[in-house]
Amino acid sequence: MDYENKWQRRVRKNKPNSNPNKPNLRKAKMNVNSLITKDYRKKDDFAVRKNKPNSNPKRTQSPSAIRDTQYAIRDTNPIKPNPQKSVQSAESVVKIKYMKSRLEHSKLIILFLASRPKFLVASVAPVLVGSCLGYATAGSFNWGLFILAMLAIMALHAGANMTNDYFDHTSRNDWVNQNPTPFSGGRRYIQQGILSPKATLLTALFFLIAGAAIGTVIFLLTQSVFILILGLIGLLGGFFYTAPPVQLGYRCVGEFVIALLFGLLPVYGSYYLQAETIDTIPLLPAAVVGILIFLVILVNEFPDVAADAAVNKRTLVVRLGVPAAVWIYRTALITSFLIAAAAMLIYPLTFFAGLFYLLTLPIAVLAIKFVNKRDLVKPAQYRASQTTVLLHTLGSLALTLGFLFV
């Protein structure tokens, strides 16, 4: 009997509760005891854990506790400046200033390139020729006046180039030009959106004013009315070459005006600055330089013939036609060599200059070959312009060196 009761008690002990609704008093009692025990343990540890920070990050604190903790942290650990961030911010300011300076620097470069500096040799050449001829005549050389003359004519030339770009924009000449080359059709900074028309005109006026200012200095140093007259002709001629109402380049006289402004007048003017006299010795060399720059302007008008005709820009090529303009080019080029030969015979001072110029005859033959009515009006065909510019440069240098050999 006792054995049977023990077995039944063992079975009931391991038997799961078949009635889920019936409470398990034994487990409930145990759970209650464990909770009571835990509760007493918490009360015992209350004094110790009261000021202990929350070790469980998942367990939130009350708003007052969070506020008290923030005040305590702020009071015990004040915010200190980060020197690394200060250095970084200073570096950022320096970088911004550097980028701004680079931007301003690039704008100045663009304005300088808009003046077509590589073509300023056309204004340097006559000053070299006239100054060296003056040195051969007088036996002395004034470096100060030479440098001032060089800067003045280069500034006027740069201003004239940008003035042409602006007024060829207003006349729509450069806009309708479908065959621009590196030697013709303008700089096209306005058409490409690189420079605004206003910036182009203001820069042109700046260069012209700078050239006029340098010319004024030359006049004050020399007290020469002749120099003053030459300077005024150069200033007004450069501006009104395309500026209305005169527009010399639109009236079939632009090529001759350029021969005067970048040939005869600067050679005579620079000669006078060194020799301090006016005579006929510079006439033949000045004529050669004038013809060379005349040929440069003429050959660059062939690719622009359609655009010039569209805006009624009456150049020699538009007015006379391509075949007649080709013969004018060839005749003028041959004439330059005849003048050089005459200079060898007439003036001893110009003998070597004429001789050295005759050495450029092979380049002249190439130029005559390239200047033909079939190739001149073809798109992207500018061999004739390249050769003519080369002939102008080398021919001017030949004359310069010839005067130094006297």
ROTORRO-134008 format. One record per residue (C-alpha): residue number from 1; y, x, z; residue in three letters. Coordinates in nm, 3 decimals, always signed. Layout:
! ROTORRO-134008
SITE     k         v         u         w     r
SITE   NUM         Y         X         Z   ALA
...
//
This chain:
! ROTORRO-134008
SITE     k         v         u         w     r
SITE     1    +0.000    +0.000    +0.000   MET
SITE     2    +0.236    +0.275    +0.088   ASP
SITE     3    +0.131    +0.461    -0.224   TYR
SITE     4    +0.204    +0.158    -0.441   GLU
SITE     5    +0.550    +0.113    -0.289   ASN
SITE     6    +0.633    +0.475    -0.349   LYS
SITE     7    +0.523    +0.448    -0.715   TRP
SITE     8    +0.735    +0.138    -0.771   GLN
SITE     9    +1.038    +0.303    -0.615   ARG
SITE    10    +0.986    +0.603    -0.846   ARG
SITE    11    +0.967    +0.382    -1.154   VAL
SITE    12    +1.281    +0.191    -1.059   ARG
SITE    13    +1.460    +0.518    -1.001   LYS
SITE    14    +1.402    +0.644    -1.355   ASN
SITE    15    +1.416    +0.307    -1.525   LYS
SITE    16    +1.736    +0.235    -1.721   PRO
SITE    17    +1.942    -0.065    -1.631   ASN
SITE    18    +1.799    -0.347    -1.835   SER
SITE    19    +2.088    -0.577    -1.757   ASN
SITE    20    +2.412    -0.421    -1.873   PRO
SITE    21    +2.616    -0.686    -1.696   ASN
SITE    22    +2.463    -0.602    -1.363   LYS
SITE    23    +2.665    -0.337    -1.186   PRO
SITE    24    +2.502    -0.018    -1.074   ASN
SITE    25    +2.611    -0.007    -0.715   LEU
SITE    26    +2.472    +0.336    -0.650   ARG
SITE    27    +2.662    +0.498    -0.939   LYS
SITE    28    +2.974    +0.303    -0.856   ALA
SITE    29    +2.954    +0.426    -0.501   LYS
SITE    30    +2.914    +0.780    -0.618   MET
SITE    31    +3.207    +0.748    -0.856   ASN
SITE    32    +3.424    +0.605    -0.582   VAL
SITE    33    +3.334    +0.888    -0.352   ASN
SITE    34    +3.413    +1.146    -0.619   SER
SITE    35    +3.751    +0.989    -0.687   LEU
SITE    36    +3.831    +0.979    -0.317   ILE
SITE    37    +3.728    +1.341    -0.285   THR
SITE    38    +3.943    +1.441    -0.582   LYS
SITE    39    +4.233    +1.242    -0.444   ASP
SITE    40    +4.215    +1.423    -0.111   TYR
SITE    41    +4.191    +1.756    -0.289   ARG
SITE    42    +4.504    +1.673    -0.485   LYS
SITE    43    +4.689    +1.581    -0.165   LYS
SITE    44    +4.584    +1.906    -0.006   ASP
SITE    45    +4.711    +2.106    -0.305   ASP
SITE    46    +5.029    +1.901    -0.344   PHE
SITE    47    +5.251    +2.139    -0.148   ALA
SITE    48    +5.134    +2.435    -0.353   VAL
SITE    49    +5.152    +2.264    -0.694   ARG
SITE    50    +5.485    +2.095    -0.642   LYS
SITE    51    +5.691    +2.381    -0.787   ASN
SITE    52    +5.421    +2.515    -1.015   LYS
SITE    53    +5.509    +2.483    -1.385   PRO
SITE    54    +5.292    +2.269    -1.604   ASN
SITE    55    +5.002    +2.488    -1.710   SER
SITE    56    +4.872    +2.236    -1.957   ASN
SITE    57    +5.101    +2.223    -2.262   PRO
SITE    58    +4.945    +1.899    -2.374   LYS
SITE    59    +5.045    +1.726    -2.051   ARG
SITE    60    +5.401    +1.599    -2.065   THR
SITE    61    +5.648    +1.619    -1.783   GLN
SITE    62    +5.892    +1.362    -1.666   SER
SITE    63    +6.245    +1.371    -1.816   PRO
SITE    64    +6.394    +1.481    -1.485   SER
SITE    65    +6.146    +1.767    -1.459   ALA
SITE    66    +6.223    +1.876    -1.814   ILE
SITE    67    +6.597    +1.864    -1.740   ARG
SITE    68    +6.559    +2.064    -1.421   ASP
SITE    69    +6.343    +2.321    -1.601   THR
SITE    70    +6.601    +2.359    -1.880   GLN
SITE    71    +6.881    +2.415    -1.629   TYR
SITE    72    +6.674    +2.671    -1.445   ALA
SITE    73    +6.591    +2.859    -1.765   ILE
SITE    74    +6.953    +2.854    -1.877   ARG
SITE    75    +7.075    +2.985    -1.543   ASP
SITE    76    +6.810    +3.255    -1.501   THR
SITE    77    +6.794    +3.365    -1.867   ASN
SITE    78    +7.135    +3.326    -2.034   PRO
SITE    79    +7.152    +3.341    -2.413   ILE
SITE    80    +7.231    +3.690    -2.529   LYS
SITE    81    +7.370    +3.781    -2.875   PRO
SITE    82    +7.115    +3.918    -3.119   ASN
SITE    83    +7.251    +4.247    -3.257   PRO
SITE    84    +7.003    +4.235    -3.545   GLN
SITE    85    +7.138    +3.900    -3.661   LYS
SITE    86    +7.494    +4.030    -3.631   SER
SITE    87    +7.408    +4.327    -3.851   VAL
SITE    88    +7.243    +4.097    -4.105   GLN
SITE    89    +7.547    +3.869    -4.118   SER
SITE    90    +7.775    +4.171    -4.164   ALA
SITE    91    +7.554    +4.295    -4.444   GLU
SITE    92    +7.571    +3.952    -4.608   SER
SITE    93    +7.952    +3.960    -4.600   VAL
SITE    94    +7.950    +4.307    -4.755   VAL
SITE    95    +7.710    +4.192    -5.027   LYS
SITE    96    +7.928    +3.891    -5.108   ILE
SITE    97    +8.237    +4.110    -5.135   LYS
SITE    98    +8.043    +4.355    -5.353   TYR
SITE    99    +7.927    +4.077    -5.587   MET
SITE   100    +8.281    +3.946    -5.614   LYS
SITE   101    +8.411    +4.293    -5.698   SER
SITE   102    +8.136    +4.334    -5.958   ARG
SITE   103    +8.230    +3.999    -6.108   LEU
SITE   104    +8.595    +4.096    -6.129   GLU
SITE   105    +8.492    +4.431    -6.273   HIS
SITE   106    +8.280    +4.261    -6.538   SER
SITE   107    +8.572    +4.034    -6.631   LYS
SITE   108    +8.792    +4.336    -6.687   LEU
SITE   109    +8.522    +4.492    -6.903   ILE
SITE   110    +8.500    +4.174    -7.110   ILE
SITE   111    +8.876    +4.170    -7.159   LEU
SITE   112    +8.868    +4.534    -7.263   PHE
SITE   113    +8.582    +4.476    -7.509   LEU
SITE   114    +8.767    +4.177    -7.652   ALA
SITE   115    +9.031    +4.420    -7.780   SER
SITE   116    +8.765    +4.585    -8.004   ARG
SITE   117    +8.811    +4.936    -7.863   PRO
SITE   118    +8.577    +5.103    -8.112   LYS
SITE   119    +8.824    +5.017    -8.390   PHE
SITE   120    +9.119    +5.174    -8.210   LEU
SITE   121    +9.042    +5.493    -8.403   VAL
SITE   122    +9.250    +5.332    -8.676   ALA
SITE   123    +9.556    +5.378    -8.454   SER
SITE   124    +9.455    +5.717    -8.315   VAL
SITE   125    +9.410    +5.873    -8.660   ALA
SITE   126    +9.775    +5.860    -8.779   PRO
SITE   127    +9.902    +5.998    -8.448   VAL
SITE   128    +9.663    +6.292    -8.475   LEU
SITE   129    +9.764    +6.362    -8.833   VAL
SITE   130   +10.139    +6.339    -8.770   GLY
SITE   131   +10.130    +6.533    -8.441   SER
SITE   132    +9.929    +6.822    -8.587   CYS
SITE   133   +10.155    +6.835    -8.890   LEU
SITE   134   +10.454    +6.846    -8.654   GLY
SITE   135   +10.288    +7.129    -8.463   TYR
SITE   136   +10.232    +7.320    -8.789   ALA
SITE   137   +10.600    +7.274    -8.875   THR
SITE   138   +10.763    +7.342    -8.538   ALA
SITE   139   +10.512    +7.585    -8.389   GLY
SITE   140   +10.510    +7.402    -8.054   SER
SITE   141   +10.331    +7.099    -7.918   PHE
SITE   142   +10.462    +6.844    -7.667   ASN
SITE   143   +10.153    +6.712    -7.492   TRP
SITE   144   +10.345    +6.454    -7.290   GLY
SITE   145   +10.496    +6.281    -7.593   LEU
SITE   146   +10.166    +6.308    -7.778   PHE
SITE   147    +9.975    +6.128    -7.501   ILE
SITE   148   +10.245    +5.863    -7.465   LEU
SITE   149   +10.246    +5.800    -7.839   ALA
SITE   150    +9.868    +5.769    -7.838   MET
SITE   151    +9.867    +5.520    -7.552   LEU
SITE   152   +10.152    +5.316    -7.699   ALA
SITE   153    +9.996    +5.268    -8.041   ILE
SITE   154    +9.651    +5.197    -7.894   MET
SITE   155    +9.799    +4.929    -7.666   ALA
SITE   156    +9.986    +4.770    -7.957   LEU
SITE   157    +9.671    +4.781    -8.168   HIS
SITE   158    +9.463    +4.618    -7.894   ALA
SITE   159    +9.726    +4.347    -7.852   GLY
SITE   160    +9.736    +4.287    -8.226   ALA
SITE   161    +9.356    +4.251    -8.238   ASN
SITE   162    +9.352    +3.989    -7.964   MET
SITE   163    +9.653    +3.812    -8.110   THR
SITE   164    +9.463    +3.785    -8.437   ASN
SITE   165    +9.164    +3.637    -8.255   ASP
SITE   166    +9.381    +3.374    -8.088   TYR
SITE   167    +9.573    +3.262    -8.396   PHE
SITE   168    +9.265    +3.277    -8.618   ASP
SITE   169    +9.118    +3.039    -8.360   HIS
SITE   170    +9.412    +2.800    -8.378   THR
SITE   171    +9.402    +2.806    -8.759   SER
SITE   172    +9.023    +2.741    -8.746   ARG
SITE   173    +8.967    +3.052    -8.958   ASN
SITE   174    +8.708    +3.206    -8.727   ASP
SITE   175    +8.545    +2.867    -8.662   TRP
SITE   176    +8.468    +2.802    -9.028   VAL
SITE   177    +8.352    +3.158    -9.092   ASN
SITE   178    +7.977    +3.144    -9.157   GLN
SITE   179    +7.943    +3.510    -9.253   ASN
SITE   180    +8.081    +3.722    -8.967   PRO
SITE   181    +7.994    +4.091    -8.955   THR
SITE   182    +8.055    +4.367    -8.699   PRO
SITE   183    +8.362    +4.461    -8.905   PHE
SITE   184    +8.504    +4.121    -8.997   SER
SITE   185    +8.528    +3.765    -8.871   GLY
SITE   186    +8.703    +3.855    -8.545   GLY
SITE   187    +8.558    +3.937    -8.203   ARG
SITE   188    +8.439    +3.573    -8.169   ARG
SITE   189    +8.458    +3.569    -7.790   TYR
SITE   190    +8.640    +3.236    -7.810   ILE
SITE   191    +8.376    +3.087    -8.040   GLN
SITE   192    +8.095    +3.211    -7.814   GLN
SITE   193    +8.259    +3.072    -7.501   GLY
SITE   194    +8.296    +3.415    -7.341   ILE
SITE   195    +8.676    +3.398    -7.321   LEU
SITE   196    +8.909    +3.101    -7.326   SER
SITE   197    +9.190    +3.089    -7.581   PRO
SITE   198    +9.444    +3.110    -7.298   LYS
SITE   199    +9.285    +3.423    -7.152   ALA
SITE   200    +9.275    +3.579    -7.499   THR
SITE   201    +9.644    +3.514    -7.562   LEU
SITE   202    +9.751    +3.633    -7.216   LEU
SITE   203    +9.552    +3.954    -7.254   THR
SITE   204    +9.704    +4.009    -7.598   ALA
SITE   205   +10.053    +3.970    -7.455   LEU
SITE   206    +9.966    +4.209    -7.173   PHE
SITE   207    +9.861    +4.479    -7.420   PHE
SITE   208   +10.170    +4.424    -7.635   LEU
SITE   209   +10.399    +4.443    -7.332   ILE
SITE   210   +10.222    +4.757    -7.212   ALA
SITE   211   +10.268    +4.918    -7.553   GLY
SITE   212   +10.634    +4.817    -7.556   ALA
SITE   213   +10.682    +4.962    -7.207   ALA
SITE   214   +10.530    +5.295    -7.307   ILE
SITE   215   +10.743    +5.295    -7.621   GLY
SITE   216   +11.051    +5.240    -7.405   THR
SITE   217   +10.959    +5.547    -7.203   VAL
SITE   218   +10.930    +5.749    -7.525   ILE
SITE   219   +11.272    +5.621    -7.636   PHE
SITE   220   +11.430    +5.717    -7.303   LEU
SITE   221   +11.282    +6.066    -7.324   LEU
SITE   222   +11.385    +6.127    -7.685   THR
SITE   223   +11.702    +5.915    -7.710   GLN
SITE   224   +11.602    +5.857    -8.073   SER
SITE   225   +11.706    +5.542    -8.256   VAL
SITE   226   +11.447    +5.626    -8.522   PHE
SITE   227   +11.167    +5.603    -8.263   ILE
SITE   228   +11.312    +5.277    -8.129   LEU
SITE   229   +11.314    +5.121    -8.476   ILE
SITE   230   +10.955    +5.231    -8.544   LEU
SITE   231   +10.844    +5.086    -8.211   GLY
SITE   232   +11.008    +4.750    -8.275   LEU
SITE   233   +10.853    +4.728    -8.623   ILE
SITE   234   +10.510    +4.804    -8.479   GLY
SITE   235   +10.547    +4.548    -8.200   LEU
SITE   236   +10.671    +4.263    -8.419   LEU
SITE   237   +10.437    +4.347    -8.705   GLY
SITE   238   +10.131    +4.347    -8.480   GLY
SITE   239   +10.219    +4.010    -8.327   PHE
SITE   240   +10.334    +3.827    -8.639   PHE
SITE   241   +10.048    +3.952    -8.854   TYR
SITE   242    +9.873    +3.621    -8.782   THR
SITE   243   +10.119    +3.445    -8.546   ALA
SITE   244   +10.323    +3.159    -8.695   PRO
SITE   245   +10.567    +3.106    -8.843   PRO
SITE   246   +10.555    +3.444    -9.019   VAL
SITE   247   +10.175    +3.499    -9.053   GLN
SITE   248   +10.195    +3.811    -9.268   LEU
SITE   249    +9.818    +3.824    -9.306   GLY
SITE   250    +9.819    +3.476    -9.461   TYR
SITE   251   +10.078    +3.553    -9.730   ARG
SITE   252    +9.908    +3.814    -9.951   CYS
SITE   253   +10.100    +4.101    -9.793   VAL
SITE   254    +9.885    +4.168    -9.487   GLY
SITE   255    +9.705    +4.465    -9.641   GLU
SITE   256   +10.031    +4.642    -9.725   PHE
SITE   257   +10.172    +4.568    -9.379   VAL
SITE   258    +9.867    +4.730    -9.219   ILE
SITE   259    +9.907    +5.035    -9.444   ALA
SITE   260   +10.264    +5.061    -9.318   LEU
SITE   261   +10.191    +4.998    -8.948   LEU
SITE   262    +9.883    +5.221    -8.924   PHE
SITE   263    +9.966    +5.476    -9.190   GLY
SITE   264   +10.315    +5.568    -9.296   LEU
SITE   265   +10.514    +5.476    -8.983   LEU
SITE   266   +10.295    +5.626    -8.706   PRO
SITE   267   +10.243    +5.947    -8.903   VAL
SITE   268   +10.617    +5.985    -8.945   TYR
SITE   269   +10.686    +5.885    -8.586   GLY
SITE   270   +10.438    +6.125    -8.429   SER
SITE   271   +10.557    +6.400    -8.664   TYR
SITE   272   +10.914    +6.343    -8.546   TYR
SITE   273   +10.812    +6.365    -8.179   LEU
SITE   274   +10.679    +6.717    -8.235   GLN
SITE   275   +10.909    +6.855    -8.505   ALA
SITE   276   +11.225    +6.661    -8.404   GLU
SITE   277   +11.323    +6.622    -8.767   THR
SITE   278   +11.282    +6.377    -9.054   ILE
SITE   279   +11.182    +6.521    -9.393   ASP
SITE   280   +10.945    +6.463    -9.683   THR
SITE   281   +10.659    +6.686    -9.566   ILE
SITE   282   +10.466    +6.403    -9.391   PRO
SITE   283   +10.503    +6.167    -9.689   LEU
SITE   284   +10.188    +6.262    -9.880   LEU
SITE   285    +9.954    +6.288    -9.577   PRO
SITE   286   +10.096    +5.959    -9.447   ALA
SITE   287   +10.026    +5.801    -9.785   ALA
SITE   288    +9.663    +5.915    -9.771   VAL
SITE   289    +9.617    +5.772    -9.421   VAL
SITE   290    +9.789    +5.450    -9.528   GLY
SITE   291    +9.556    +5.411    -9.829   ILE
SITE   292    +9.249    +5.468    -9.612   LEU
SITE   293    +9.341    +5.195    -9.365   ILE
SITE   294    +9.440    +4.970    -9.657   PHE
SITE   295    +9.087    +5.011    -9.792   LEU
SITE   296    +8.937    +4.927    -9.452   VAL
SITE   297    +9.130    +4.600    -9.437   ILE
SITE   298    +9.055    +4.516    -9.800   LEU
SITE   299    +8.681    +4.574    -9.782   VAL
SITE   300    +8.654    +4.365    -9.465   ASN
SITE   301    +8.809    +4.069    -9.645   GLU
SITE   302    +8.517    +4.027    -9.886   PHE
SITE   303    +8.273    +3.868    -9.636   PRO
SITE   304    +8.552    +3.636    -9.514   ASP
SITE   305    +8.658    +3.513    -9.856   VAL
SITE   306    +8.510    +3.162    -9.817   ALA
SITE   307    +8.652    +3.109    -9.466   ALA
SITE   308    +8.993    +3.249    -9.566   ASP
SITE   309    +9.010    +3.019    -9.868   ALA
SITE   310    +8.915    +2.720    -9.651   ALA
SITE   311    +9.218    +2.766    -9.423   VAL
SITE   312    +9.454    +2.881    -9.699   ASN
SITE   313    +9.465    +3.240    -9.580   LYS
SITE   314    +9.583    +3.409    -9.898   ARG
SITE   315    +9.443    +3.760    -9.881   THR
SITE   316    +9.420    +3.982   -10.189   LEU
SITE   317    +9.053    +3.889   -10.231   VAL
SITE   318    +9.130    +3.516   -10.213   VAL
SITE   319    +9.438    +3.539   -10.433   ARG
SITE   320    +9.302    +3.771   -10.706   LEU
SITE   321    +8.928    +3.712   -10.679   GLY
SITE   322    +8.637    +3.941   -10.596   VAL
SITE   323    +8.616    +4.136   -10.928   PRO
SITE   324    +8.988    +4.220   -10.931   ALA
SITE   325    +8.980    +4.317   -10.562   ALA
SITE   326    +8.688    +4.553   -10.633   VAL
SITE   327    +8.893    +4.733   -10.895   TRP
SITE   328    +9.191    +4.754   -10.658   ILE
SITE   329    +8.966    +4.917   -10.399   TYR
SITE   330    +8.829    +5.176   -10.640   ARG
SITE   331    +9.170    +5.255   -10.785   THR
SITE   332    +9.330    +5.301   -10.442   ALA
SITE   333    +9.044    +5.528   -10.329   LEU
SITE   334    +9.076    +5.752   -10.633   ILE
SITE   335    +9.454    +5.759   -10.583   THR
SITE   336    +9.410    +5.898   -10.231   SER
SITE   337    +9.228    +6.202   -10.369   PHE
SITE   338    +9.493    +6.254   -10.634   LEU
SITE   339    +9.760    +6.252   -10.361   ILE
SITE   340    +9.559    +6.505   -10.157   ALA
SITE   341    +9.538    +6.732   -10.460   ALA
SITE   342    +9.913    +6.699   -10.514   ALA
SITE   343    +9.976    +6.787   -10.149   ALA
SITE   344    +9.782    +7.110   -10.198   MET
SITE   345   +10.013    +7.210   -10.481   LEU
SITE   346   +10.350    +7.095   -10.348   ILE
SITE   347   +10.360    +7.203    -9.983   TYR
SITE   348   +10.194    +7.513    -9.842   PRO
SITE   349   +10.166    +7.341    -9.503   LEU
SITE   350    +9.947    +7.068    -9.650   THR
SITE   351    +9.723    +7.290    -9.863   PHE
SITE   352    +9.426    +7.309    -9.628   PHE
SITE   353    +9.469    +6.946    -9.529   ALA
SITE   354    +9.437    +6.839    -9.893   GLY
SITE   355    +9.147    +7.076    -9.946   LEU
SITE   356    +8.952    +6.949    -9.647   PHE
SITE   357    +9.014    +6.591    -9.754   TYR
SITE   358    +8.862    +6.663   -10.094   LEU
SITE   359    +8.541    +6.754    -9.910   LEU
SITE   360    +8.493    +6.386    -9.826   THR
SITE   361    +8.446    +6.305   -10.195   LEU
SITE   362    +8.068    +6.240   -10.161   PRO
SITE   363    +8.137    +5.967    -9.906   ILE
SITE   364    +8.393    +5.820   -10.142   ALA
SITE   365    +8.132    +5.807   -10.419   VAL
SITE   366    +7.899    +5.612   -10.189   LEU
SITE   367    +8.182    +5.374   -10.100   ALA
SITE   368    +8.253    +5.306   -10.468   ILE
SITE   369    +7.882    +5.241   -10.520   LYS
SITE   370    +7.859    +4.993   -10.232   PHE
SITE   371    +8.178    +4.810   -10.323   VAL
SITE   372    +8.050    +4.583   -10.599   ASN
SITE   373    +8.090    +4.212   -10.655   LYS
SITE   374    +7.718    +4.141   -10.611   ARG
SITE   375    +7.672    +4.285   -10.260   ASP
SITE   376    +8.012    +4.232   -10.105   LEU
SITE   377    +7.977    +3.856   -10.052   VAL
SITE   378    +7.612    +3.857    -9.945   LYS
SITE   379    +7.542    +3.751    -9.585   PRO
SITE   380    +7.483    +4.039    -9.340   ALA
SITE   381    +7.572    +4.294    -9.607   GLN
SITE   382    +7.835    +4.534    -9.478   TYR
SITE   383    +7.736    +4.878    -9.606   ARG
SITE   384    +8.068    +4.900    -9.787   ALA
SITE   385    +8.257    +4.836    -9.462   SER
SITE   386    +8.055    +5.098    -9.276   GLN
SITE   387    +8.113    +5.359    -9.543   THR
SITE   388    +8.484    +5.283    -9.569   THR
SITE   389    +8.536    +5.310    -9.192   VAL
SITE   390    +8.346    +5.639    -9.195   LEU
SITE   391    +8.562    +5.766    -9.480   LEU
SITE   392    +8.880    +5.670    -9.293   HIS
SITE   393    +8.765    +5.854    -8.979   THR
SITE   394    +8.642    +6.169    -9.150   LEU
SITE   395    +8.934    +6.178    -9.393   GLY
SITE   396    +9.186    +6.162    -9.107   SER
SITE   397    +9.002    +6.434    -8.916   LEU
SITE   398    +8.996    +6.650    -9.231   ALA
SITE   399    +9.373    +6.623    -9.263   LEU
SITE   400    +9.417    +6.703    -8.892   THR
SITE   401    +9.200    +7.012    -8.906   LEU
SITE   402    +9.376    +7.127    -9.223   GLY
SITE   403    +9.711    +7.133    -9.040   PHE
SITE   404    +9.561    +7.338    -8.757   LEU
SITE   405    +9.451    +7.607    -9.005   PHE
SITE   406    +9.807    +7.682    -9.114   VAL
//
